[in-house]
Amino acid sequence: MLAALAACSGNTEEGPVGWWHQLQGGYIAQHRPPPPGQDQPYPWLATVPKRPTPVSPAIRASTYAALAKDRSNANYEMKIDPIAEAGAKTTDQGLFAPAVPPKPAPDATGAQLPAATPPPPPAGTSAKSQVTPPPASVSSTSPVDVPIPDIVQDTTPAPTVPAAPPPQPRIPGVVLPVTLPHLPPVAPPAPVTQAALTATEAAPVALAFAPGSASLTVADRADLKALAARRGPHKIAITGFGEAAEEDSHSQVLGLTLGLQRAQAVALVLESQGVPAAAIRQAASSGGYGAAVRLTD
């Protein structure tokens, strides 16, 4: 019997202790929970911050001296201006005095009522802790009542300014640089005014393209050459049309693409005739046919 108990006592779950816990039930019969953080990864030691750099003895000494100075200043301020007790009255000079009871007023018979006695000091305070009133020798004049001295105007004459700067010093063997005067900026040339376009010059030139094509015909190229020859200082506006018959998005995109291709084809012909690209403005429209070119100011 003892051997059997000794063999079973090695395992607490199956030995006499485990049997007793199972008979008792409750929290003591439950299995021990796993230790916290068992499922977490092992900590990375590189994340541990380094040891801070110690402060030099000179900095520590200066810090101690500053703290000692602050403490002595605080003690001195407490002696000069002590903290007022509860119920004390402050005067203009910053001193503290107990509240003075008002004088008794005469009653209807003309007899004066007895003066009110001041309240007793609070419990726990001694007679020495009571604040004495300020001496009579202290002046009660407020800083606001101090007279302001008269302002005396300064009559010292202003220093004279010489009419010309002093001459440059001349040192043997040293050549001083000569500062040349700066010339005033030259005014920009006046802009060239262009003559307004007449109704005939501003009339648009219509260009006919083959349906669905962005290739110019021979007649259209001849009209563009004539327009570039009489352009002068004016600019040229080009509008290409894309023959879109429907209003759906697909037809509109195709029309805008064709109109832009036609405007670019016209611009290439004008640039080949000497018209700068900065003087050409291109636009496209999804509807319409061909292209229109006109002069602008």
C-alpha positions as CSV (number, residue, x, y, z in Angstrom):
1,M,0.0,0.0,0.0
2,L,2.8,2.4,0.9
3,A,4.7,1.6,-2.2
4,A,1.6,2.3,-4.4
5,L,1.1,5.7,-2.7
6,A,4.8,6.5,-3.0
7,A,4.7,5.7,-6.8
8,C,1.6,7.9,-7.3
9,S,2.9,10.8,-5.2
10,G,5.5,11.7,-7.9
11,N,2.7,13.2,-10.2
12,T,0.6,15.8,-8.4
13,E,-2.2,15.4,-10.9
14,E,-2.6,11.6,-10.3
15,G,-1.2,11.4,-6.7
16,P,-3.1,11.8,-3.4
17,V,-2.9,15.6,-3.7
18,G,-4.5,15.6,-7.1
19,W,-7.2,13.3,-5.9
20,W,-7.9,15.5,-2.9
21,H,-8.1,18.6,-5.2
22,Q,-10.5,16.8,-7.5
23,L,-12.7,15.9,-4.5
24,Q,-12.6,19.6,-3.3
25,G,-13.5,21.1,-6.7
26,G,-13.5,24.9,-7.4
27,Y,-10.6,27.0,-8.4
28,I,-8.0,24.8,-6.7
29,A,-9.0,21.8,-8.9
30,Q,-8.3,23.7,-12.1
31,H,-5.1,23.3,-14.1
32,R,-2.4,26.0,-13.6
33,P,-2.7,28.7,-16.3
34,P,0.3,29.1,-18.7
35,P,2.8,31.8,-17.7
36,P,2.2,35.3,-19.3
37,G,4.0,36.1,-22.5
38,Q,4.7,32.5,-23.4
39,D,3.4,32.9,-26.9
40,Q,5.3,36.2,-27.5
41,P,8.7,36.2,-29.3
42,Y,11.9,36.5,-27.4
43,P,12.8,40.1,-26.7
44,W,15.3,41.8,-28.9
45,L,18.2,43.1,-26.8
46,A,19.1,45.7,-29.4
47,T,16.0,47.7,-28.3
48,V,17.3,48.2,-24.8
49,P,18.5,51.9,-24.6
50,K,22.2,52.5,-23.9
51,R,23.3,53.7,-20.5
52,P,23.1,57.5,-20.4
53,T,26.4,59.5,-20.5
54,P,27.3,60.8,-17.0
55,V,27.4,64.5,-16.4
56,S,30.8,66.1,-16.0
57,P,31.8,67.2,-12.4
58,A,31.8,70.8,-13.5
59,I,28.2,70.8,-14.7
60,R,27.2,69.0,-11.4
61,A,29.0,71.6,-9.4
62,S,27.3,74.5,-11.3
63,T,23.9,72.9,-10.8
64,Y,24.4,72.4,-7.1
65,A,25.6,76.1,-6.8
66,A,22.5,77.3,-8.7
67,L,20.1,75.3,-6.5
68,A,21.8,76.6,-3.3
69,K,21.5,80.1,-4.6
70,D,17.8,79.7,-5.4
71,R,17.3,78.3,-1.9
72,S,19.0,81.2,-0.2
73,N,17.0,83.7,-2.3
74,A,13.8,82.0,-1.3
75,N,14.7,82.2,2.4
76,Y,15.6,85.8,2.0
77,E,12.3,86.6,0.3
78,M,10.4,84.8,3.1
79,K,12.1,87.1,5.7
80,I,11.5,90.3,3.7
81,D,7.9,89.5,2.7
82,P,6.4,86.8,4.9
83,I,3.2,85.0,3.9
84,A,0.1,86.6,5.4
85,E,-2.0,84.6,7.9
86,A,-5.7,83.9,7.3
87,G,-7.9,86.9,8.2
88,A,-5.1,89.4,8.0
89,K,-5.6,92.8,6.2
90,T,-3.1,94.1,3.6
91,T,-2.0,97.7,3.6
92,D,-0.6,99.8,0.8
93,Q,3.0,99.2,1.9
94,G,2.5,95.4,1.5
95,L,2.5,94.9,5.4
96,F,-0.1,92.9,7.2
97,A,-2.3,94.2,10.0
98,P,-5.3,92.6,11.8
99,A,-8.8,93.8,11.0
100,V,-9.8,96.9,13.1
101,P,-13.4,96.8,14.4
102,P,-15.6,99.7,13.4
103,K,-16.4,102.4,15.9
104,P,-19.8,102.0,17.7
105,A,-22.5,104.4,16.5
106,P,-24.7,106.2,19.1
107,D,-28.1,104.9,19.7
108,A,-31.4,106.8,19.8
109,T,-30.7,108.0,23.4
110,G,-27.3,109.4,22.4
111,A,-25.3,106.9,24.4
112,Q,-22.5,105.1,22.6
113,L,-22.6,101.4,22.4
114,P,-19.7,99.4,23.8
115,A,-16.9,98.8,21.3
116,A,-16.9,95.4,19.7
117,T,-14.1,93.2,20.9
118,P,-11.9,91.7,18.3
119,P,-12.5,88.0,17.7
120,P,-10.2,85.6,19.6
121,P,-7.2,84.1,17.7
122,P,-7.8,80.8,16.1
123,A,-7.0,77.6,18.0
124,G,-3.4,76.5,17.8
125,T,-1.9,80.0,17.4
126,S,0.0,81.8,20.1
127,A,0.1,85.5,20.9
128,K,3.6,85.8,19.3
129,S,2.3,84.8,16.0
130,Q,-0.2,87.7,15.8
131,V,1.0,90.3,13.3
132,T,1.6,93.7,14.8
133,P,0.3,96.9,13.0
134,P,2.8,98.9,11.0
135,P,4.7,101.7,12.9
136,A,3.5,105.3,12.6
137,S,6.8,106.3,11.0
138,V,6.0,104.4,7.8
139,S,4.7,106.8,5.1
140,S,1.3,105.9,3.7
141,T,1.9,107.7,0.4
142,S,1.0,105.6,-2.6
143,P,3.4,105.4,-5.5
144,V,0.7,107.1,-7.6
145,D,0.8,110.2,-5.5
146,V,4.5,110.8,-6.0
147,P,5.0,114.1,-8.0
148,I,6.4,113.7,-11.5
149,P,9.4,116.0,-12.2
150,D,9.2,118.5,-14.9
151,I,10.5,117.6,-18.3
152,V,13.5,119.8,-19.3
153,Q,14.0,120.2,-23.0
154,D,17.5,119.5,-24.2
155,T,19.0,122.6,-25.8
156,T,22.2,121.0,-27.0
157,P,22.7,122.0,-30.7
158,A,22.7,119.2,-33.2
159,P,26.0,118.3,-34.9
160,T,26.7,119.9,-38.3
161,V,26.7,117.6,-41.3
162,P,29.5,118.3,-43.8
163,A,28.5,119.2,-47.3
164,A,30.8,116.6,-48.9
165,P,32.4,113.4,-47.7
166,P,36.0,113.5,-46.5
167,P,38.7,112.8,-49.0
168,Q,40.1,109.3,-49.3
169,P,43.3,108.6,-47.4
170,R,46.4,108.3,-49.5
171,I,48.8,105.5,-48.3
172,P,52.1,105.1,-50.2
173,G,52.2,101.9,-52.1
174,V,48.5,101.2,-51.7
175,V,46.1,101.7,-54.6
176,L,42.5,102.1,-53.5
177,P,39.8,100.9,-55.9
178,V,37.8,103.6,-57.6
179,T,34.1,103.2,-57.3
180,L,32.3,104.2,-60.5
181,P,28.9,105.7,-60.3
182,H,26.0,103.4,-61.3
183,L,24.2,104.6,-64.4
184,P,20.5,104.8,-64.3
185,P,18.7,101.8,-65.8
186,V,17.7,102.1,-69.5
187,A,14.0,102.3,-70.0
188,P,12.6,99.4,-72.1
189,P,11.6,100.2,-75.6
190,A,8.0,101.2,-76.1
191,P,5.8,98.3,-77.3
192,V,5.0,98.3,-80.9
193,T,1.3,99.1,-81.4
194,Q,-0.4,96.8,-83.8
195,A,-3.0,98.0,-86.2
196,A,-6.5,96.6,-85.5
197,L,-7.6,93.8,-87.9
198,T,-10.3,94.7,-90.4
199,A,-13.3,92.6,-90.9
200,T,-11.8,91.0,-94.1
201,E,-8.5,90.2,-92.3
202,A,-10.3,88.7,-89.3
203,A,-12.6,86.5,-91.4
204,P,-11.9,82.8,-90.8
205,V,-10.5,80.6,-93.5
206,A,-12.4,77.3,-93.8
207,L,-10.5,74.1,-94.5
208,A,-12.2,71.0,-95.9
209,F,-10.9,67.6,-94.8
210,A,-11.9,64.3,-96.1
211,P,-14.6,62.6,-93.9
212,G,-12.8,61.0,-90.9
213,S,-9.3,62.1,-92.1
214,A,-6.8,64.6,-90.7
215,S,-4.9,65.0,-94.0
216,L,-5.0,68.5,-95.7
217,T,-5.8,68.8,-99.3
218,V,-3.6,70.7,-101.9
219,A,-6.1,73.6,-101.9
220,D,-6.1,73.8,-98.1
221,R,-2.2,74.0,-98.0
222,A,-2.3,76.9,-100.6
223,D,-4.8,78.8,-98.4
224,L,-2.6,78.3,-95.3
225,K,0.5,79.6,-97.2
226,A,-1.4,82.7,-98.2
227,L,-2.5,83.2,-94.6
228,A,1.0,82.9,-93.3
229,A,2.3,85.4,-95.9
230,R,-0.1,88.1,-94.8
231,R,0.0,87.3,-91.0
232,G,2.3,90.2,-90.0
233,P,2.7,90.5,-86.2
234,H,-0.7,89.0,-85.5
235,K,-1.4,85.5,-84.0
236,I,-3.3,82.6,-85.6
237,A,-6.2,80.7,-83.9
238,I,-7.0,77.2,-85.2
239,T,-10.1,75.2,-84.4
240,G,-10.5,71.6,-85.5
241,F,-13.9,69.9,-85.7
242,G,-14.4,66.1,-85.2
243,E,-17.7,65.3,-86.9
244,A,-19.3,63.7,-83.8
245,A,-23.0,63.0,-84.7
246,E,-24.0,61.4,-81.3
247,E,-23.9,62.9,-77.8
248,D,-22.7,59.7,-76.0
249,S,-19.3,59.8,-74.3
250,H,-17.7,57.4,-76.9
251,S,-18.7,59.6,-79.9
252,Q,-17.6,62.7,-78.1
253,V,-14.1,61.3,-77.3
254,L,-13.6,60.2,-80.9
255,G,-14.8,63.6,-82.2
256,L,-12.4,65.6,-79.9
257,T,-9.5,63.3,-80.9
258,L,-10.2,63.9,-84.6
259,G,-10.6,67.7,-84.1
260,L,-7.3,67.9,-82.2
261,Q,-5.5,65.9,-84.9
262,R,-6.8,68.3,-87.6
263,A,-5.7,71.4,-85.6
264,Q,-2.2,69.9,-85.2
265,A,-2.0,69.2,-88.9
266,V,-2.8,72.8,-89.7
267,A,-0.3,74.1,-87.1
268,L,2.5,72.0,-88.7
269,V,1.9,73.5,-92.1
270,L,1.9,77.1,-90.6
271,E,5.2,76.4,-88.8
272,S,6.8,75.2,-92.0
273,Q,5.9,78.6,-93.5
274,G,7.8,80.5,-90.7
275,V,5.0,81.1,-88.2
276,P,6.5,80.5,-84.6
277,A,4.7,78.0,-82.4
278,A,4.2,80.7,-79.7
279,A,2.0,82.6,-82.2
280,I,-0.3,79.6,-82.8
281,R,-3.3,78.7,-80.6
282,Q,-5.0,75.4,-81.1
283,A,-8.5,74.3,-80.1
284,A,-10.8,71.3,-80.9
285,S,-14.5,70.7,-80.9
286,S,-16.3,67.3,-81.1
287,G,-18.9,68.5,-83.6
288,G,-18.7,70.2,-86.9
289,Y,-16.7,69.5,-90.1
290,G,-13.2,70.4,-91.3
291,A,-11.3,73.2,-89.6
292,A,-11.3,77.0,-89.3
293,V,-8.2,79.3,-89.2
294,R,-8.3,83.1,-88.4
295,L,-6.0,85.9,-87.5
296,T,-6.2,87.4,-83.9
297,D,-4.6,90.4,-82.2
